Structure formats: C-alpha cells, structure tokens
C-alpha cells in the first residue's frame, strides 16, 4: 500500500511531503518527495479512557450530580447496566464502536463494568470490527484475569490493593480514577503505584510533586469533566511533569469522538496543537503498550488519511493545527488499521 501527501511524521508531527509505504500491516518506509496529493496522513487516534457500556444510556440523567450519575454501586449508569438486556447492551456497544471507527479511533482503553460477563459482552461487540481494545475489567480479580488488567473506580470506593497486587503479578495494566470530584482520593491512588491515573481535576501541588517523582502517566477527559461540572484538569501543569493522554470517558455524557476532544482541549488549555495531537495518539498508545500512535518506520500502520481538498481543510497553512482544531469526521478519507 502506498499513501501520499503531507505526512505528520514522528513524535513532533513535522509536516513533510512524502510517500508512506505500508507492507504487511507495518510502516515500511517514509520517502520524502514532492507529493501529488493534498491528503494529510497522521496516526489514527487512541482513546485512553472510555466506558463503552454506557452506550445504552446516551444523554441520560440530565441535572444529576456526578455521584448520582456514575458512582458505584447505585449511580444511574450502574442501575441501567444491571437492568439492561445483554443483547441490547452488546448492540449499543457495537454501534458506538462503529462510530469510533468512523471517527478514526484505532484503539481504546476501556474500564469495563459488569465483571467477567461485562468483559465477555464487549468482546462479542468487538467481533467483526477493526478497532483494538485494551480492556480493564472491574468488580473482581476474576474480571482482571479475563481481560487486560483492572480499572478501579477510585480509592474512596474501596481498598484495591488486592487487585493492584494481582495485576502486578500477571504483568497487566492497573488504572484508577483520581481527583475527579475532589482531592481526597489522590494520595491513596498514588499509594497503589498505578500504571496510570484518570482525571486529576483537583490535583494540588503535593499531588503534582508526587506524580512528577513517580512519572505516572495521567489521562485527562476535559469534556466529561465540563459536562459533570466538576471543573477542568490542570493540563498545562500535568504536561510539564508527566506524560498526558486524552480520553472521552462515559458514552452517556459524550460522543467518543477524538476530534471533538482535541478541539475542546485546545480551547481550554494553554498547550500546543502538537501536544494535544500527541495526547490523542502516541501518549495513549504508550499507556496501552501499543506499537502505533506515530507515523514512523516499524510502527503498526494504524493511520488516518484526511482529505486535504475537503471544503473544511482546503488551503490550510498549518496542518497540525488544522487536525486538532478544525478536522472532523467529514474530512476522513480513509482509516488504515494495519494488522494485529
């Protein structure tokens, strides 16, 4: 396969006119030369935090607090998940996965409710799709063993040391929500030495110092935080001290569109377009341990081709800025999913 256009190359997403040669699902070479196409070629997105099961409850719970919406065990989403017919749940997740493919998400990290049954339901929804999921089970060590790791709700919800120790023994991922509503659960979360933290909206100086010392990555979900009115994460401070990735969080609150998440992040945070694009690609891929997220030789060819001649993108002067601030699903020309 040969792709040609403006390539956002490497970790700095330097725009170069080039041809990308793909063989056996991998990027074989990148040949810089005058391009005969205005297409923009970049890594497909990796969504670092989702709750796909919430697809059965899109836009439910208007006016409820975050605790009333999502707190286990009796938040609205958990009640709806318990009451959901399994086939309806799988179909709702499948439709969300189709939307994620349409909006150029190549992979995602899922906090999967419902124990082993929830993990199995997502696996069934994924059948026939090209999107790759790093699934972190919830609710039990058994759910972790049936998946790629464990996704903890928050240190104030219980003692997750058993699950943390189990993931460490099995060399699986352990992620945990922290600092979403207030700062009280951040230190206990950090004490668990997780592989990554999610949210950190209410991180204070002490917490930031601990994150800097430990170099634990942080996933931020600013649209979700704005929707639940808990505040916005200190993205500038976090990017100064650790690797920061981008997620869309609950499907009940937001569409899982990385285009929208990037544009919103650019608006509310004093960080560069290149940093935001990295948050939506290589930073997330690094957390999941995936070999995608960059256009460089040897990477899996999980790539997005945008139509540089679309009415929205024609004539752009800064392709990186245009991808982050302007591009949307209507500009997607092709998504290449490589091989896994």
C-alpha positions in Angstrom: 0.0 0.0 0.0 1.2 3.5 -0.9 -0.1 6.7 0.8 1.0 10.1 -0.4 0.5 13.6 0.9 1.5 15.8 3.8 2.8 13.3 6.4 2.8 14.4 10.1 5.9 12.5 10.9 7.4 11.2 14.1 6.9 12.4 17.7 7.0 16.0 16.7 4.4 15.6 13.9 6.6 17.5 11.5 4.7 18.0 8.3 6.6 16.7 5.3 5.6 15.9 1.7 6.2 12.2 1.5 5.1 8.7 0.4 4.3 6.2 3.2 4.9 2.6 2.1 2.9 0.0 4.1 3.7 -3.7 3.9 2.2 -6.5 6.0 0.4 -4.0 8.2 3.5 -2.1 9.1 5.1 1.2 8.0 8.0 0.0 5.9 9.4 3.3 4.7 8.7 7.0 4.6 10.1 8.6 1.4 10.2 12.4 1.4 9.5 13.8 -2.0 7.1 16.1 -3.7 3.6 14.8 -3.1 0.9 14.5 -5.8 -1.8 14.7 -3.3 -3.1 17.2 -0.7 -4.1 14.4 1.7 -2.9 14.7 5.3 -1.6 11.5 6.8 -1.3 11.0 10.5 -1.6 8.4 13.2 -5.1 7.1 13.8 -6.3 8.0 17.3 -6.0 6.0 20.5 -8.7 6.9 23.1 -7.1 6.5 26.5 -10.3 6.3 28.6 -13.8 5.0 27.8 -16.9 3.4 29.3 -18.4 1.8 26.3 -21.2 0.0 28.2 -22.8 3.4 28.8 -23.9 3.3 25.2 -27.3 2.2 26.5 -27.8 5.5 28.3 -26.8 8.3 26.0 -27.8 11.7 27.4 -29.5 10.1 30.4 -29.5 11.8 33.8 -29.7 15.5 33.0 -29.3 17.5 36.1 -27.8 14.8 38.2 -24.6 15.1 40.1 -21.6 13.1 39.1 -22.1 10.8 42.1 -25.8 10.3 41.1 -24.8 9.6 37.6 -21.9 7.1 37.9 -20.9 6.3 41.5 -20.9 2.6 42.2 -23.0 0.6 43.0 -26.2 2.6 42.7 -25.4 5.5 40.3 -27.8 5.8 37.4 -25.4 4.1 34.9 -24.9 1.1 37.2 -28.6 0.6 37.7 -29.2 0.9 33.9 -26.4 -1.6 33.3 -27.8 -4.1 35.8 -31.2 -3.9 34.2 -30.1 -4.0 30.6 -30.8 -6.9 28.3 -27.5 -8.4 27.3 -28.3 -8.4 23.6 -29.4 -4.7 23.7 -26.2 -3.9 25.6 -24.0 -5.6 23.0 -25.8 -3.9 20.1 -25.5 -0.5 21.7 -21.8 -1.0 22.2 -21.4 -2.3 18.7 -22.9 0.9 17.3 -20.6 3.0 19.4 -17.6 1.1 18.1 -18.8 1.7 14.6 -18.9 5.4 15.3 -15.4 5.2 16.8 -14.1 3.6 13.6 -15.8 6.3 11.5 -14.1 9.0 13.6 -10.6 7.3 13.1 -10.1 5.7 16.5 -7.8 2.8 16.0 -7.7 1.6 19.7 -9.0 2.5 23.1 -8.6 1.7 26.8 -11.8 0.6 28.3 -12.9 0.5 32.0 -15.4 -2.4 31.6 -18.2 -2.7 34.2 -20.0 -6.0 34.9 -17.2 -8.3 35.9 -16.4 -11.2 33.7 -19.8 -11.0 31.9 -19.1 -7.4 31.1 -15.7 -8.3 29.6 -17.3 -11.1 27.6 -20.1 -8.8 26.3 -17.5 -6.2 25.0 -15.5 -9.0 23.3 -18.7 -10.0 21.5 -19.4 -6.4 20.5 -15.9 -6.1 19.1 -16.3 -9.1 16.7 -16.1 -8.0 13.1 -14.6 -4.6 13.9 -11.0 -3.4 13.2 -10.7 -1.4 16.3 -8.5 -2.7 19.1 -9.4 -2.6 22.8 -7.3 -2.7 25.9 -10.0 -3.9 28.3 -9.6 -3.3 32.0 -12.1 -5.4 33.9 -13.9 -4.1 37.0 -15.5 -5.6 40.1 -13.3 -8.6 40.8 -9.9 -10.1 40.3 -11.6 -12.6 38.0 -12.6 -9.7 35.7 -9.0 -8.7 35.6 -7.8 -12.2 34.8 -10.4 -12.3 31.9 -9.2 -9.0 30.5 -6.0 -6.9 30.0 -6.0 -5.5 33.6 -8.1 -3.7 36.2 -9.8 -0.3 36.1 -10.5 0.9 39.6 -13.3 3.4 40.2 -11.5 5.4 42.9 -9.6 4.9 46.1 -12.5 6.2 48.2 -14.7 3.4 46.9 -12.7 0.6 48.4 -9.3 -1.0 49.0 -7.9 -2.0 45.6 -4.6 -3.3 46.9 -5.6 -6.9 46.2 -6.4 -6.1 42.6 -3.2 -4.0 42.3 -1.1 -6.8 43.5 -2.8 -9.3 41.2 -2.2 -7.1 38.1 1.4 -6.7 39.1 1.9 -10.5 39.4 0.3 -11.0 36.0 2.1 -8.0 34.3 -1.3 -6.4 33.4 -2.4 -2.8 33.5 -3.8 -1.1 36.6 -5.6 2.2 36.1 -7.6 4.2 38.7 -9.8 7.3 38.7 -8.4 10.0 41.0 -9.2 13.6 41.8 -12.4 13.8 39.8 -14.8 15.2 42.4 -12.2 16.4 45.0 -8.6 15.7 46.0 -9.3 13.2 48.8 -8.7 10.1 46.8 -5.5 11.2 45.0 -2.9 10.2 47.6 -4.5 6.8 48.3 -4.5 6.2 44.5 -0.8 7.2 44.2 0.0 4.9 47.1 -1.2 2.0 44.9 1.5 2.9 42.3 -0.9 2.5 39.4 0.2 2.3 35.8 -1.9 5.4 35.1 -4.3 7.8 36.7 -7.5 9.2 35.2 -8.9 12.8 35.6 -6.8 14.5 38.3 -9.0 17.6 38.1 -8.4 18.6 41.7 -4.7 17.8 41.9 -2.9 20.1 44.3 0.8 21.0 44.5 1.7 18.0 46.7 -0.1 15.6 44.3 1.7 17.1 41.3 5.0 16.7 43.0 4.2 13.0 43.7 3.2 12.5 40.1 6.4 14.1 38.9 8.5 11.9 41.2 6.8 8.7 40.2 6.3 9.7 36.5 2.9 8.1 36.5 1.0 9.0 33.2 -2.3 10.8 33.5 -5.3 10.5 31.3 -7.5 13.7 31.1 -11.1 13.8 30.0 -11.9 17.5 29.9 -15.3 17.3 28.0 -16.6 14.8 30.5 -15.4 17.0 33.4 -17.1 20.0 31.9 -20.3 18.1 31.4 -20.5 16.9 35.0 -19.4 20.4 36.3 -16.5 19.1 38.5 -14.0 21.5 37.0 -11.3 21.1 34.4 -8.0 19.3 34.8 -4.7 21.3 35.1 -3.5 20.2 31.8 -0.6 22.7 31.5 0.8 21.7 34.9 0.4 18.0 34.1 2.1 18.1 30.8 5.1 19.9 32.5 5.7 16.9 34.8 4.5 13.7 33.1 3.0 12.1 30.0 -0.6 13.1 29.5 -3.1 11.2 27.3 -6.6 12.1 26.2 -9.9 10.1 26.7 -13.6 10.7 26.1 -14.9 8.9 29.2 -18.5 7.9 29.6 -20.5 7.5 26.4 -23.6 8.6 28.3 -22.1 12.1 28.6 -20.0 12.5 25.4 -19.7 11.0 21.9 -16.4 9.1 21.8 -15.0 11.5 19.1 -11.3 12.3 19.5 -11.8 15.2 17.0 -14.2 16.8 19.5 -12.0 16.0 22.5 -8.9 17.5 20.8 -10.7 20.7 19.7 -12.1 21.3 23.2 -8.7 20.6 24.9 -7.1 23.1 22.5 -9.7 25.7 23.6 -9.4 25.3 27.3 -5.7 24.5 27.8 -2.6 26.5 27.1 -0.8 23.7 25.3 0.4 23.5 21.7 -1.5 21.7 18.9 1.3 19.2 18.7 1.0 18.4 22.4 -2.8 17.8 22.0 -2.3 15.6 19.0 0.3 13.6 20.9 -2.2 13.2 23.8 -4.7 11.7 21.3 -2.1 9.3 19.7 1.3 8.3 21.0 0.7 9.2 24.7 -2.3 6.9 24.8 -0.6 4.2 22.7 2.3 4.2 25.2 0.0 3.6 28.2 -1.7 0.7 26.4 1.7 -0.7 25.2 0.7 -0.5 21.6 3.0 -0.1 18.6 1.0 2.6 16.9 0.4 6.3 17.5 3.2 7.6 15.2 4.0 7.7 11.6 7.5 6.2 11.6 9.2 3.2 10.2 8.5 -0.1 12.1 5.2 1.1 13.6 1.9 -0.7 13.0 0.1 1.0 10.2 -2.8 2.4 12.1 -3.2 5.5 10.1 -5.7 8.3 9.3 -5.9 9.9 5.9 -7.7 13.2 5.8 -8.9 14.8 2.6 -6.8 18.0 2.2 -9.1 19.1 -0.6 -12.3 18.9 1.5 -14.2 22.2 1.9 -13.1 22.3 5.6 -9.4 21.6 5.1 -8.6 23.1 1.6 -6.0 25.8 1.9 -4.9 25.1 5.5 -1.5 26.7 6.3 -0.7 24.6 9.4 -1.8 21.0 9.1 -1.2 20.1 12.7 -3.2 22.9 14.0 -5.9 22.1 11.4 -6.1 18.5 12.5 -6.6 19.5 16.2 -8.8 22.5 15.8 -10.7 22.1 12.6 -10.8 18.5 11.2 -13.9 16.3 11.8 -15.5 13.1 10.6 -16.5 14.7 7.3 -12.8 15.1 6.4 -11.9 11.4 6.9 -10.9 9.9 3.6 -9.6 6.6 4.8 -8.6 4.8 8.1 -5.9 2.1 7.8 -5.9 -0.4 10.6 -2.8 -2.4 9.8 -2.6 -5.9 11.3 -2.5 -7.1 14.9 
